[in-house]
Amino acid sequence: DQPPEIKELKGLIRKVIIYGQQEKWNETKPYLVKMKDAWQEAKTKMKKPDKMLNKRIDAAISDFHFVVTEKKINMAKIKGNILIKKLEQVE
């Protein structure tokens, strides 16, 4: 029973990783912006927000954003998977 933006976020993370694997780093930038917007929207729609989980997701999004802007694809894959796992815990 998650906000629809959670599913959108997972898709955006996967797109960023795919573009990174293809060395198309400039094309990841709009998706990183959309990710932050989708997450802000998702937080407003949560029925029972978990403050600790939300803080962990905020940190995971920041970590993911950092490794993508640093063009570290292996780290982006790891951070992306961690972020997706955290997003799956959202209710």
The 8 nearest C-alpha neighbors of each residue, nearest first, counted from 0:
[[1, 90, 2, 89, 3, 46, 45, 5],
 [2, 0, 90, 3, 89, 5, 45, 4],
 [1, 3, 4, 41, 5, 44, 45, 0],
 [4, 2, 5, 6, 1, 7, 41, 0],
 [3, 5, 7, 41, 6, 2, 37, 8],
 [6, 4, 8, 7, 3, 2, 9, 41],
 [5, 7, 9, 4, 8, 3, 10, 2],
 [6, 8, 4, 10, 5, 9, 11, 3],
 [9, 7, 11, 5, 10, 6, 34, 4],
 [8, 10, 12, 6, 11, 7, 83, 13],
 [11, 9, 13, 7, 8, 12, 14, 6],
 [10, 12, 8, 14, 13, 9, 30, 15],
 [13, 11, 9, 15, 10, 14, 8, 79],
 [12, 14, 16, 10, 11, 15, 17, 9],
 [15, 13, 11, 17, 16, 12, 18, 10],
 [14, 16, 27, 12, 18, 13, 17, 19],
 [15, 17, 19, 13, 14, 18, 20, 76],
 [18, 16, 14, 20, 19, 15, 13, 21],
 [19, 17, 21, 23, 15, 20, 16, 14],
 [18, 20, 22, 16, 21, 17, 24, 23],
 [21, 19, 17, 18, 22, 16, 72, 23],
 [20, 22, 18, 19, 23, 17, 24, 16],
 [23, 21, 19, 20, 24, 18, 70, 25],
 [24, 22, 18, 21, 26, 25, 19, 27],
 [23, 25, 27, 26, 22, 19, 18, 70],
 [26, 24, 27, 23, 28, 29, 22, 18],
 [25, 27, 24, 28, 23, 29, 18, 30],
 [26, 28, 15, 24, 30, 25, 29, 31],
 [29, 27, 31, 30, 26, 25, 32, 24],
 [30, 28, 32, 31, 27, 33, 26, 25],
 [31, 29, 33, 32, 27, 28, 34, 11],
 [30, 32, 34, 28, 29, 33, 27, 35],
 [33, 31, 29, 30, 34, 35, 36, 28],
 [34, 32, 30, 36, 31, 35, 37, 29],
 [35, 33, 31, 37, 32, 36, 8, 30],
 [34, 36, 38, 32, 33, 37, 39, 31],
 [35, 37, 33, 39, 38, 34, 40, 32],
 [38, 36, 40, 34, 4, 39, 35, 33],
 [37, 39, 41, 35, 40, 36, 34, 42],
 [40, 38, 36, 42, 37, 41, 35, 43],
 [39, 41, 37, 38, 43, 42, 36, 44],
 [42, 40, 38, 44, 4, 43, 39, 2],
 [41, 43, 39, 40, 44, 45, 38, 48],
 [42, 44, 40, 41, 45, 39, 46, 48],
 [45, 43, 41, 42, 2, 46, 40, 1],
 [46, 44, 48, 42, 47, 43, 2, 41],
 [45, 47, 48, 44, 90, 43, 1, 2],
 [46, 48, 45, 49, 90, 89, 44, 50],
 [49, 47, 45, 50, 46, 42, 53, 90],
 [48, 50, 52, 51, 53, 47, 89, 90],
 [49, 51, 53, 52, 48, 54, 55, 47],
 [52, 50, 54, 53, 49, 55, 56, 48],
 [53, 51, 55, 49, 54, 50, 56, 85],
 [52, 54, 56, 50, 55, 51, 49, 57],
 [55, 53, 57, 51, 56, 52, 50, 58],
 [54, 56, 52, 58, 53, 57, 59, 51],
 [55, 57, 59, 53, 58, 54, 60, 52],
 [58, 56, 54, 60, 55, 59, 53, 61],
 [57, 59, 61, 55, 56, 60, 62, 54],
 [58, 60, 56, 62, 61, 57, 82, 63],
 [61, 59, 63, 57, 58, 62, 64, 56],
 [60, 62, 58, 64, 59, 63, 65, 57],
 [63, 61, 59, 65, 60, 64, 58, 66],
 [62, 64, 60, 78, 66, 65, 61, 75],
 [65, 63, 61, 67, 62, 66, 60, 68],
 [64, 66, 62, 68, 63, 67, 61, 69],
 [67, 65, 69, 63, 71, 68, 75, 64],
 [66, 68, 70, 64, 69, 65, 75, 71],
 [67, 69, 65, 70, 66, 64, 24, 71],
 [68, 70, 66, 67, 71, 65, 64, 72],
 [71, 69, 67, 68, 72, 66, 24, 19],
 [72, 70, 66, 74, 69, 73, 67, 75],
 [71, 73, 75, 74, 19, 70, 76, 20],
 [74, 72, 76, 75, 71, 77, 78, 20],
 [73, 75, 77, 76, 72, 71, 78, 66],
 [76, 74, 72, 78, 73, 77, 66, 79],
 [77, 75, 79, 73, 74, 78, 72, 80],
 [76, 78, 74, 80, 79, 75, 81, 73],
 [79, 77, 81, 75, 63, 80, 76, 74],
 [80, 78, 82, 76, 77, 81, 75, 12],
 [81, 79, 83, 77, 82, 78, 76, 84],
 [82, 80, 78, 84, 79, 83, 77, 85],
 [81, 83, 79, 85, 80, 84, 59, 78],
 [82, 84, 86, 80, 85, 81, 9, 79],
 [85, 83, 81, 87, 82, 86, 80, 88],
 [84, 86, 82, 87, 88, 83, 81, 56],
 [87, 85, 83, 88, 84, 89, 82, 5],
 [86, 88, 84, 85, 89, 83, 5, 90],
 [89, 87, 86, 85, 90, 84, 52, 83],
 [90, 88, 86, 87, 1, 85, 52, 49],
 [89, 1, 0, 88, 47, 45, 46, 48]]
